[in-house]
Amino acid sequence: MDELLLVVQRLIKKQQLVFENRRLFDETRQELADRKKMEDKLLEVDRLKGEFIANTSHELRTPLQSIIGFTKLLLSGRVSDPQKQDEFLKIIEGQGEHLVMLIDDLIDVQRLESGRFHVDKSDIRIDEIIADAVHELSRLASEKHIEIDMEVAVSLPDMEADSMRIKQVVVNLLSNAIKFSEDGGKIWLKAAQQKGNILVQVMDEGIGIPKAATHRIFDRFHQVDGSPTRKAQGTGLGLYIVKQIVKAHGGRVWVESDVGKGSTFYFTLPVKSPS
């Protein structure tokens, strides 16, 4: 009887050892899988940073070359036609504004990374911000003969938000819609109250975004076309900043898109709580 008990105890210990080895094996396999995922993620971050550096260099160099080229041409005295002079000065102005926007994006990302990004809230009206954004981008839209249709609900409630930052969100989404739309296209900019939020939509008939890319479109450095030879300008920072601004206001942002049919970007902001 004692021998049988010893045999049973040995079998139990062996079984426990098997289970323990199995557990250690599973843990090791999971650890290796997690490590592989982390390595892949780090490699992807390095790849995106490489693209970002290449694209940012391209974004800085192109307008600077344009500014220097047209400035030299004007200073040489070879452009005597006042109309041509005005045309070249407008190009220089536009390229300079593009550089300022790029630098502002870089500063915003640095503030986000260091935890120094903040919003200054006050009572604002979203309809006024939308109108200002459309006015600011009217020349860019007219250059491509794009119509912007505003559909803003009447009597929208006030919001407590940073007017400059919310305008930055609208300008970014609207400028992207213009950028990725064909000449002669149409863009819809809508705002309406939805429960306790204001819902803003920017809809275009542009090139669209592949389904696989929509969940990453708001990631830092991410671009659908990351090559320096891409047709559309950009560093892959704008939508990342948009997401952080909306998030800082207690809202959310997302996109729905079909390749070849266009995209609709949405964002929500909470209405001002009654005092």
C-alpha positions as CSV (number, residue, x, y, z in Angstrom):
1,M,0.0,0.0,0.0
2,D,2.9,2.4,0.9
3,E,4.6,1.6,-2.4
4,L,1.4,2.4,-4.3
5,L,1.1,5.7,-2.5
6,L,4.7,6.5,-3.4
7,V,4.0,5.7,-7.0
8,V,0.9,7.9,-7.0
9,Q,2.8,10.8,-5.3
10,R,5.6,10.5,-7.9
11,L,3.0,10.6,-10.7
12,I,1.4,13.7,-9.2
13,K,4.8,15.4,-8.9
14,K,5.6,14.5,-12.5
15,Q,2.3,15.9,-13.7
16,Q,2.9,19.0,-11.7
17,L,6.3,19.3,-13.3
18,V,4.7,18.9,-16.7
19,F,2.2,21.6,-16.0
20,E,4.9,23.9,-14.6
21,N,7.1,23.4,-17.7
22,R,4.1,24.0,-19.9
23,R,3.4,27.2,-18.1
24,L,7.0,28.4,-18.4
25,F,7.1,27.5,-22.1
26,D,3.8,29.4,-22.7
27,E,5.2,32.4,-20.8
28,T,8.5,32.3,-22.7
29,R,6.7,32.0,-26.0
30,Q,4.4,35.0,-25.1
31,E,7.4,37.0,-23.9
32,L,9.2,36.3,-27.2
33,A,6.1,37.2,-29.2
34,D,5.7,40.5,-27.2
35,R,9.3,41.3,-27.7
36,K,8.9,40.7,-31.5
37,K,5.9,43.0,-31.5
38,M,7.8,45.7,-29.7
39,E,10.8,45.3,-32.1
40,D,8.5,45.5,-35.1
41,K,6.8,48.6,-33.5
42,L,10.2,50.3,-32.9
43,L,11.2,49.5,-36.5
44,E,8.0,51.0,-37.8
45,V,8.6,54.1,-35.6
46,D,12.1,54.4,-37.0
47,R,10.8,54.0,-40.6
48,L,8.1,56.7,-40.0
49,K,10.7,59.0,-38.4
50,G,12.9,58.5,-41.5
51,E,10.1,59.4,-43.8
52,F,9.2,62.4,-41.6
53,I,12.8,63.8,-41.8
54,A,12.9,63.3,-45.5
55,N,9.4,64.8,-46.0
56,T,10.1,67.7,-43.7
57,S,13.4,68.5,-45.5
58,H,11.5,68.4,-48.7
59,E,8.7,70.7,-47.3
60,L,11.3,73.2,-46.0
61,R,13.5,73.2,-49.1
62,T,10.8,73.5,-51.8
63,P,9.2,76.8,-50.5
64,L,12.6,78.2,-49.6
65,Q,13.9,77.6,-53.1
66,S,10.8,79.2,-54.5
67,I,11.1,82.3,-52.2
68,I,14.8,82.7,-53.0
69,G,14.3,82.2,-56.8
70,F,11.5,84.7,-57.2
71,T,13.2,87.2,-54.8
72,K,16.4,87.1,-56.9
73,L,14.3,87.5,-60.1
74,L,12.6,90.6,-58.6
75,L,15.8,92.1,-57.3
76,S,17.6,91.6,-60.7
77,G,15.3,94.2,-62.2
78,R,14.3,91.9,-65.1
79,V,10.6,91.9,-64.1
80,S,9.3,95.3,-65.1
81,D,5.7,94.3,-65.5
82,P,3.8,95.4,-62.3
83,Q,1.2,92.6,-62.8
84,K,4.0,90.0,-62.9
85,Q,5.7,91.6,-59.9
86,D,2.5,91.3,-58.0
87,E,2.0,87.7,-59.1
88,F,5.5,86.8,-57.9
89,L,5.1,88.6,-54.6
90,K,1.9,86.6,-53.9
91,I,3.8,83.4,-54.6
92,I,6.5,84.5,-52.1
93,E,3.8,85.3,-49.6
94,G,2.1,82.0,-50.0
95,Q,5.3,80.0,-49.7
96,G,6.2,82.0,-46.6
97,E,2.8,81.2,-45.0
98,H,3.4,77.6,-45.8
99,L,6.7,77.7,-43.9
100,V,5.1,79.4,-40.9
101,M,2.4,76.6,-40.8
102,L,5.1,73.9,-41.0
103,I,7.1,75.5,-38.2
104,D,4.0,75.9,-36.0
105,D,3.2,72.2,-36.5
106,L,6.8,71.3,-35.4
107,I,6.5,73.5,-32.3
108,D,3.1,72.1,-31.4
109,V,4.4,68.5,-31.6
110,Q,7.4,69.5,-29.4
111,R,4.9,70.9,-26.8
112,L,2.8,67.8,-27.0
113,E,5.9,65.6,-26.4
114,S,7.1,67.7,-23.5
115,G,3.7,68.0,-21.9
116,R,3.6,71.7,-22.3
117,F,0.7,71.8,-24.7
118,H,-2.4,73.6,-23.2
119,V,-5.6,75.2,-24.3
120,D,-7.0,78.6,-23.2
121,K,-10.8,78.2,-23.0
122,S,-13.3,80.9,-23.3
123,D,-16.9,81.2,-24.6
124,I,-16.9,80.7,-28.4
125,R,-19.3,80.3,-31.3
126,I,-18.5,77.4,-33.7
127,D,-20.3,79.1,-36.6
128,E,-18.0,82.1,-36.4
129,I,-14.9,79.9,-36.3
130,I,-16.1,77.9,-39.3
131,A,-16.8,81.2,-41.2
132,D,-13.3,82.5,-40.4
133,A,-11.7,79.2,-41.5
134,V,-13.6,79.2,-44.8
135,H,-12.7,82.9,-45.4
136,E,-9.0,82.2,-44.7
137,L,-8.9,79.3,-47.2
138,S,-11.1,80.9,-49.8
139,R,-8.1,81.9,-52.0
140,L,-6.7,78.3,-51.9
141,A,-10.1,76.9,-52.8
142,S,-10.7,79.4,-55.7
143,E,-7.3,78.5,-57.2
144,K,-8.6,75.0,-57.7
145,H,-12.1,76.2,-58.5
146,I,-13.5,74.3,-55.5
147,E,-16.9,75.2,-54.1
148,I,-17.3,75.1,-50.3
149,D,-20.8,74.6,-49.1
150,M,-21.4,75.6,-45.4
151,E,-24.4,73.9,-43.7
152,V,-24.3,75.3,-40.1
153,A,-27.4,74.8,-38.0
154,V,-29.0,78.0,-36.6
155,S,-28.8,78.8,-32.9
156,L,-26.0,76.5,-32.1
157,P,-25.2,76.7,-28.3
158,D,-22.0,78.4,-27.1
159,M,-18.9,76.3,-26.3
160,E,-16.2,76.7,-23.8
161,A,-13.0,76.1,-25.9
162,D,-9.8,77.6,-27.2
163,S,-10.9,79.5,-30.3
164,M,-7.5,79.6,-31.9
165,R,-7.0,75.8,-31.5
166,I,-10.5,74.9,-32.7
167,K,-9.9,77.2,-35.8
168,Q,-6.6,75.3,-36.3
169,V,-8.6,72.0,-36.4
170,V,-11.1,73.3,-38.9
171,V,-8.4,74.9,-41.1
172,N,-6.4,71.7,-41.1
173,L,-9.3,69.5,-42.1
174,L,-10.6,72.0,-44.7
175,S,-7.1,72.5,-46.2
176,N,-6.7,68.8,-46.5
177,A,-10.0,68.5,-48.2
178,I,-9.0,71.1,-50.7
179,K,-5.5,69.6,-51.1
180,F,-6.8,66.1,-51.9
181,S,-9.8,67.2,-54.1
182,E,-9.6,67.5,-57.9
183,D,-10.0,70.9,-59.6
184,G,-13.6,71.9,-59.8
185,G,-14.7,69.7,-56.9
186,K,-17.0,70.5,-54.0
187,I,-16.5,70.4,-50.2
188,W,-19.2,70.4,-47.6
189,L,-18.6,71.8,-44.1
190,K,-21.4,71.0,-41.7
191,A,-22.1,71.7,-38.0
192,A,-25.1,70.6,-35.9
193,Q,-25.9,69.9,-32.3
194,Q,-26.0,66.2,-31.4
195,K,-27.1,65.5,-27.8
196,G,-24.5,67.2,-25.6
197,N,-22.0,67.9,-28.4
198,I,-21.5,69.9,-31.5
199,L,-20.7,67.6,-34.4
200,V,-18.6,69.1,-37.2
201,Q,-18.2,67.3,-40.6
202,V,-15.8,68.1,-43.4
203,M,-16.7,66.1,-46.5
204,D,-15.0,66.0,-49.9
205,E,-15.1,64.2,-53.2
206,G,-11.3,63.7,-53.3
207,I,-9.0,60.7,-53.7
208,G,-10.1,59.0,-50.5
209,I,-8.2,56.9,-48.0
210,P,-7.6,53.1,-48.1
211,K,-9.6,51.3,-45.4
212,A,-6.4,49.8,-43.9
213,A,-5.0,53.3,-43.4
214,T,-8.0,55.0,-41.7
215,H,-7.2,53.7,-38.2
216,R,-3.7,55.1,-38.4
217,I,-4.3,58.4,-40.2
218,F,-4.2,60.3,-36.9
219,D,-0.9,58.7,-35.8
220,R,2.2,60.9,-35.4
221,F,4.3,61.1,-38.7
222,H,1.8,58.9,-40.6
223,Q,0.9,59.6,-44.2
224,V,-1.0,57.6,-46.7
225,D,1.7,58.3,-49.2
226,G,5.0,58.8,-47.3
227,S,7.3,59.1,-50.3
228,P,9.1,62.4,-51.0
229,T,7.7,62.3,-54.6
230,R,4.1,62.3,-53.4
231,K,1.8,64.8,-55.1
232,A,0.4,66.3,-51.9
233,Q,2.5,68.3,-49.4
234,G,2.6,67.6,-45.7
235,T,4.7,66.1,-42.9
236,G,2.2,63.8,-41.3
237,L,1.8,66.0,-38.2
238,G,-1.4,67.9,-39.0
239,L,-4.0,65.2,-38.2
240,Y,-2.0,64.1,-35.1
241,I,-2.2,67.6,-33.8
242,V,-5.9,67.8,-34.7
243,K,-6.6,64.7,-32.6
244,Q,-4.7,66.0,-29.6
245,I,-6.5,69.4,-29.7
246,V,-9.9,67.7,-29.9
247,K,-9.0,65.3,-27.2
248,A,-7.9,68.2,-24.9
249,H,-11.4,69.6,-25.3
250,G,-13.1,66.4,-24.3
251,G,-14.1,65.5,-27.9
252,R,-13.2,62.9,-30.4
253,V,-12.3,62.8,-34.1
254,W,-12.6,60.1,-36.8
255,V,-12.8,59.6,-40.5
256,E,-14.9,57.6,-43.0
257,S,-13.6,57.2,-46.5
258,D,-13.8,55.3,-49.8
259,V,-10.9,55.3,-52.3
260,G,-11.9,57.3,-55.4
261,K,-15.1,58.7,-53.7
262,G,-13.8,61.0,-51.0
263,S,-13.6,61.3,-47.3
264,T,-15.6,62.7,-44.4
265,F,-13.8,63.8,-41.3
266,Y,-15.9,64.2,-38.1
267,F,-15.1,65.8,-34.8
268,T,-17.2,66.5,-31.7
269,L,-16.9,69.1,-29.0
270,P,-19.0,69.3,-25.8
271,V,-21.4,72.2,-25.5
272,K,-21.0,74.6,-22.6
273,S,-22.5,73.3,-19.4
274,P,-25.3,75.4,-18.1
275,S,-24.2,77.5,-15.1
